[in-house]
Amino acid sequence: MMLDLRRTLGGVLIALLVCVTPMGSGGARAAPAAKAAILLPGSINDHSWNALGYAILQSLKTHGYAIAYSENVADADEEQALRDYAGRGTSIVIGHSGRFMSSMEDIAADFPHTQFIVTSGNEGAPPNVMSIDWNNAQFGCELGILAARMSRSGKVAGVYGLEGVPNITAQAGGFRICATRAGARVSILYVRDMEDAASAKEAALALINTGVDVLTGKLNAAQSGLVEAAREKGVYVTGRSLDDAKSAPRAVLTSIIEDWPAMFGTVADDVRAGRLSGRFVQYGYDTKPVAGASLQYASGQEFNPVVPASVVAELRHAEQQFASGALSVRPTRSDARAGG
């Protein structure tokens, strides 16, 4: 689920990746007002999805939480790990992928004062198991409009991984729906590995050879392959970090910059106030001031200067419509299908 996360949070990731001491490992500190912990399916040093989870956890320190984490949590161990943290009075226990939802649902009733959270999930279980994500359909739609308007050939494409995962379906489907409405012909390809830049580049080059001149995608480290292919072939692409535009300033039109600290910070403040949730909370233009993500080409700049003012105005109008509820995009698996 989300990008070349080595760069996803930009300066936030760098600023937050500092040394922490897990709970129970000793060391003097004042008694914390609240505790938060995260279970990670991989290593915090993967420079990708798990590093992002660690950065999210670090961001909760500014909301008054003492933090702890467990890496490389196996499926067979996750329920006991959840129980261990909740049993220590941990206020927030995060599972950093949808696979933790089932175990959280199984144990939540035993720990009614703990808020269990799934990162990038799509469901909740009252009263205290929730999921958090940003509105991939809204941002996918915007990228579809942008791609269609910037294409000279009328052919645009998306390269994604994890076919069928709800947030991938939302973004890829939103892209297809809105690019098609804007008059473009859309192709979608799925690659096996979200981290494999070489395979993503190969997929992008194959699409470019068919006449595609604007690319998008939702990959992890593999996103760099799309950017490299676009730069080499002189076509446009959208990125997932500010570094993408730095590496290919003429090719990158904009990037989706995710704001996980703001999303989790809002929930953390609610938990400290005694408000627990059993919902799926999806942040977007209709949940401002926390929108979950934003389009950025560079710091303080939404789009590459090559994007005409009329296109920028159209995109901002779409944002306003999403915010008011006048525009809603609800992609299906068919919308996100592979192929044309």
C-alpha positions in Angstrom: 0.0 0.0 0.0 1.6 3.2 -0.6 4.8 4.5 -2.7 8.5 4.8 -2.6 8.0 5.3 1.1 11.7 6.1 1.4 10.5 9.5 0.2 6.7 9.5 0.9 6.7 11.8 3.8 9.5 13.9 2.5 11.2 15.8 5.3 8.7 14.4 7.8 10.1 10.8 7.4 13.7 12.0 7.8 12.8 14.1 10.9 10.9 11.4 12.6 13.2 8.4 12.0 15.2 8.7 15.2 16.1 6.2 17.8 13.4 5.0 20.2 13.3 2.7 23.2 10.5 0.1 23.2 8.4 -0.1 26.3 9.7 -2.5 28.8 13.4 -2.2 27.8 14.4 0.0 30.7 15.7 3.5 30.9 14.5 6.4 33.0 11.6 8.5 31.8 8.6 10.3 33.3 5.4 8.3 33.5 3.6 8.8 30.2 0.1 10.2 29.9 -0.6 7.7 27.1 1.1 4.9 25.2 1.0 3.9 21.5 2.5 0.9 19.8 2.7 -0.5 16.3 3.0 -4.0 14.9 4.9 -4.1 11.7 4.9 -7.0 9.2 8.5 -6.2 8.2 11.6 -4.2 9.2 11.7 -0.5 10.0 14.8 -0.4 7.9 13.0 -1.4 4.6 12.9 2.2 3.4 9.4 1.5 2.3 6.0 0.5 3.9 7.4 -0.5 7.3 9.6 2.5 7.5 6.5 4.6 7.0 4.7 2.8 9.8 7.7 3.6 12.1 7.5 7.3 11.1 3.8 7.4 11.8 4.5 6.0 15.3 7.2 8.6 15.9 4.8 11.4 14.9 2.5 10.4 17.9 5.2 11.6 20.3 4.2 15.2 19.6 0.7 14.3 20.7 2.0 13.2 24.2 2.4 9.4 23.6 5.2 7.2 24.7 5.9 4.7 21.9 6.8 1.1 21.3 7.0 -1.2 18.3 7.4 -4.8 17.1 9.0 -5.7 13.8 8.6 -8.7 11.5 5.5 -9.9 13.3 4.4 -13.2 11.9 0.8 -14.1 11.3 0.9 -16.7 14.0 2.2 -14.2 16.6 0.1 -11.2 15.9 -2.8 -11.9 18.3 -0.5 -12.5 21.2 1.5 -9.4 20.4 -1.7 -7.3 20.3 -2.7 -8.7 23.6 0.7 -8.0 25.1 0.5 -4.3 24.2 -3.1 -3.8 25.1 -2.6 -5.7 28.4 0.1 -3.1 29.4 -2.5 -0.3 29.2 -1.5 0.9 25.7 -4.0 3.4 24.5 -3.4 3.0 20.8 -2.3 -0.3 19.2 -1.7 -0.1 15.4 -1.5 -2.9 12.9 0.4 -1.8 9.9 -1.7 -3.5 7.2 -5.1 -5.0 6.7 -4.0 -8.5 7.8 -4.2 -7.3 11.4 -7.9 -6.6 11.3 -9.2 -10.1 12.0 -7.0 -10.5 15.1 -8.0 -7.1 16.4 -11.7 -7.9 16.0 -11.1 -11.2 18.0 -9.5 -9.5 21.0 -11.0 -6.0 21.1 -13.8 -6.8 23.5 -11.2 -7.9 26.1 -9.6 -4.4 26.0 -12.4 -1.9 25.8 -10.1 1.1 26.6 -7.7 0.4 23.8 -8.1 2.0 20.4 -7.0 -0.6 17.7 -6.1 0.9 14.3 -5.4 -0.7 11.0 -3.3 1.4 8.6 -4.6 1.7 5.1 -7.6 -0.6 5.8 -11.1 -0.2 4.6 -13.4 -1.4 7.5 -14.0 -1.0 11.2 -15.5 -3.0 14.0 -17.4 -1.1 16.8 -16.6 0.1 19.3 -12.8 0.2 19.2 -11.3 -1.2 16.0 -10.9 1.3 13.2 -9.1 1.7 9.9 -7.5 4.9 8.6 -6.7 5.8 5.0 -6.8 8.7 2.6 -9.4 8.9 -0.2 -7.6 7.2 -3.1 -10.6 7.5 -5.4 -10.6 11.3 -5.1 -6.9 11.7 -5.8 -7.0 9.0 -8.5 -9.7 11.0 -10.2 -7.7 14.2 -10.1 -4.7 12.4 -11.7 -7.1 11.0 -14.4 -8.3 14.5 -15.3 -4.7 15.8 -15.3 -3.4 13.0 -17.4 -6.2 13.4 -20.0 -5.7 17.1 -20.3 -1.9 16.8 -20.6 -2.0 14.0 -23.2 -1.4 14.8 -26.9 -2.0 11.3 -28.0 -5.2 10.8 -26.0 -3.6 7.6 -24.5 -2.9 7.5 -20.8 -2.0 4.6 -18.4 -1.5 3.5 -14.8 0.9 1.0 -13.4 -0.1 -0.5 -10.1 0.7 -3.5 -7.8 -1.5 -5.5 -5.4 -4.5 -5.9 -7.8 -7.8 -6.2 -5.9 -6.6 -4.4 -2.7 -9.3 -1.8 -1.9 -7.1 1.3 -1.9 -5.5 0.2 -5.2 -8.9 -0.4 -6.7 -10.0 3.0 -5.6 -7.1 4.9 -7.0 -6.7 2.9 -10.3 -10.5 2.9 -10.8 -10.8 6.6 -10.0 -8.0 7.3 -12.5 -9.8 5.4 -15.2 -13.2 6.8 -14.5 -12.1 10.5 -14.6 -9.6 10.1 -17.4 -12.2 8.4 -19.6 -14.8 11.2 -18.8 -12.2 13.7 -19.9 -11.8 12.0 -23.2 -8.7 9.8 -22.9 -8.2 6.1 -23.6 -7.0 4.4 -20.5 -4.8 1.3 -20.0 -3.9 -0.2 -16.7 -1.2 -2.7 -15.9 -0.3 -4.5 -12.7 3.2 -5.6 -11.7 4.0 -8.4 -9.3 6.4 -6.5 -7.0 5.7 -3.0 -5.6 9.4 -2.7 -4.9 10.8 -3.8 -8.3 11.7 -0.6 -10.2 13.1 -2.6 -13.2 9.8 -4.4 -13.8 7.8 -1.2 -13.4 10.1 0.6 -15.9 9.6 -2.3 -18.3 5.9 -2.0 -18.0 6.0 1.7 -18.5 8.2 1.4 -21.6 5.8 -1.1 -23.1 2.9 1.3 -22.6 4.8 4.2 -24.0 5.6 2.1 -27.1 1.8 1.9 -27.7 1.5 5.6 -27.8 0.8 6.4 -24.1 2.3 9.8 -23.2 1.1 10.3 -19.6 1.7 7.7 -16.9 0.6 7.3 -13.3 0.8 4.6 -10.7 0.7 3.6 -7.0 3.9 1.6 -6.2 6.5 1.6 -3.5 10.1 1.7 -4.5 9.0 0.6 -8.0 7.6 4.1 -8.6 11.1 5.3 -9.5 10.9 2.9 -12.5 7.9 4.8 -13.9 9.6 8.1 -13.4 12.8 6.9 -15.1 10.9 5.6 -18.1 9.0 8.9 -18.5 12.2 10.9 -18.2 14.0 8.8 -20.8 11.2 8.8 -23.3 10.0 12.4 -22.9 6.5 11.7 -21.6 4.7 12.9 -18.5 4.3 11.0 -15.3 2.9 11.6 -11.8 5.0 10.8 -8.7 4.7 9.9 -5.1 7.2 12.2 -3.5 8.8 15.6 -3.9 12.0 13.8 -4.9 10.4 12.4 -8.0 10.1 15.9 -9.5 13.7 16.7 -8.4 14.9 13.6 -10.3 12.8 14.3 -13.4 11.6 18.0 -13.3 10.4 18.0 -16.9 8.5 14.7 -16.7 6.7 14.8 -13.4 3.5 16.8 -13.4 2.7 16.5 -9.7 2.9 13.9 -6.9 0.5 12.6 -4.3 2.0 13.5 -0.9 0.4 11.6 1.9 -0.1 13.1 5.3 -0.2 10.2 7.7 1.0 12.2 10.8 -2.0 14.5 10.4 -4.5 11.6 10.0 -3.1 9.6 13.0 -2.6 12.8 15.0 -6.3 13.6 14.8 -7.2 10.1 16.0 -4.6 10.2 18.8 -6.1 13.5 20.1 -9.5 11.9 20.1 -8.3 8.9 22.0 -6.7 11.1 24.7 -10.0 12.8 25.0 -11.7 9.5 25.6 -13.3 9.1 22.2 -12.8 5.7 20.6 -13.9 4.7 17.1 -15.1 1.5 15.4 -15.3 3.1 11.9 -13.4 3.2 8.7 -12.2 6.8 8.6 -11.2 8.0 5.1 -9.7 11.5 4.8 -10.1 13.6 1.7 -11.2 16.9 0.4 -14.5 16.5 2.3 -12.7 16.1 5.7 -10.6 19.3 5.7 -8.5 20.6 7.4 -7.1 17.1 7.4 -7.4 15.9 3.8 -5.0 13.0 4.2 -2.9 13.9 1.1 -2.2 16.7 -1.3 -0.9 17.2 -4.8 2.5 18.8 -4.8 5.2 19.3 -7.5 7.6 21.1 -5.2 7.4 22.7 -1.8 4.6 25.3 -2.0 3.8 24.4 -5.6 1.1 22.1 -6.7 1.9 21.5 -10.3 4.7 21.5 -12.9 4.7 25.0 -14.6 3.9 23.2 -17.9 0.4 22.5 -16.6 -1.9 25.2 -18.1 -3.8 27.5 -15.8 -7.1 26.3 -17.3 -6.2 22.7 -16.2 -5.2 23.8 -12.7 -8.5 25.6 -12.4 -10.4 22.5 -13.5 -8.6 20.4 -10.9 -9.3 22.9 -8.2 -13.0 22.9 -9.2 -13.0 19.1 -8.8 -11.5 19.5 -5.3 -14.2 22.0 -4.4 -16.9 19.6 -5.7 -15.4 16.7 -3.7 -15.4 19.0 -0.6 -19.1 19.9 -1.1 -20.3 16.5 -2.0 -21.3 17.5 -5.5 -18.8 15.1 -6.9 -18.3 11.5 -5.8 -16.4 8.7 -7.4 -17.0 5.1 -6.3 -14.7 2.8 -8.4 -15.5 -0.9 -8.8 -13.1 -3.8 -9.5 -14.2 -3.5 -13.1 -13.1 0.2 -13.2 -9.6 -0.9 -11.9 -9.3 -3.9 -14.3 -6.1 -4.6 -16.1 -6.1 -3.7 -19.8 -7.7 -1.1 -21.9 
